[in-house]
Structure formats: structure tokens, C-alpha cells
Amino acid sequence: HVQLVESGGGSVETGGSLRLSCAASGGTYRTYCMAWFRQAPGEEREGVATINNFGNTNYPDTVKGRFTGSRDNAKNTLYLQLNSLKIEDTAMYYCAKELDGGNWVDFDYWGQGTQVTVS
């Protein structure tokens, strides 16, 4: 019932910025806990931001201070601002819906991903 569509990826130079968007449809988005993940070829999928239904966020040390997640419930859209990009940030970025909300253990809907390439 829930569809997530990412956009905003692209190719940027080291130190540049991108703003990713995740448009949600088909559900009660304002009640959902959401997250951003990324995966580079040959690497494990890595969570890079969580955004709960109140807009509170958490980040791993690898991106803390550089990435900012947010949400606009009126537009059913999740955002991820990527700043000070590094080569190692190159990956496919996905948004996902947390299943039950708050515990961050299971995700039942995923977007198709948007590619970020830093060179």
C-alpha cells in the first residue's frame, strides 16, 4: 500500500552537496518512522539517518555533522541533505518505512534508490 520514490541523486565533486527527496504515497505518512540507507557495491547496507514521526533524527558517526534528515508531513516527503561529500559517500541511497515505529528493527517498504556519486 505504501510507495516510496527517491530523487535528487547525481554526480558531485568532493566537498559538494546534494539534497535527496523521498516521496511517499498510499499510507498515513505522518505516523511513520522513516530512515535513509545507503549501499555501495560490495559493501553492507548502512543506515545513515533515522527520522521518527515527530521529526527527531539520529545519525551514525560516519555521517554525523554532514548529513541532515528531515520530513515535511504536509507534502508526504522525507529529505536527506548531504553536505561536505566525500568519495566514500558514493552509494545508492534508499529511503524506507519502519514497520512498527520507534524500534528500528524491521522495515516493510523501500524505495528504488537514487545514486550519489562523489569524485
Steps between C-alpha positions, in 0.01 A plus 500: 500500500793734559718618214827687548682677217845654549643780289774761510809287455774582255872550450683762706857591587653436839373760747180558309139459607184324391145494631320169471122469513275204572137541399255273679152401391232249593513522879482717808846647457484735797489201737798317347851474632734522202865445421763556234743224404783474253683215333813506290599208275655222706407668828240437769194719503552780751239709677587869473202672663185425695208742519212411729142620468582809706795596280770397748813370332803283569815439295799268507844645558590456134261775393426695818549871450483469120159343431167639617173311476163672517139453405213707368184318599279741305679389182543134602870543432820399676827684434869437545738792465850380414779749567880483488479191286791258491603232253388235747145641496455361149211252519141431411282677755164357607217617720298248699199482728542345843243227565376575851654835581768585750710186533682509163517123460283429196417693184209398282518744206799622301552741216684412181805705595679804361869492410748739658845512342779711648825545309 
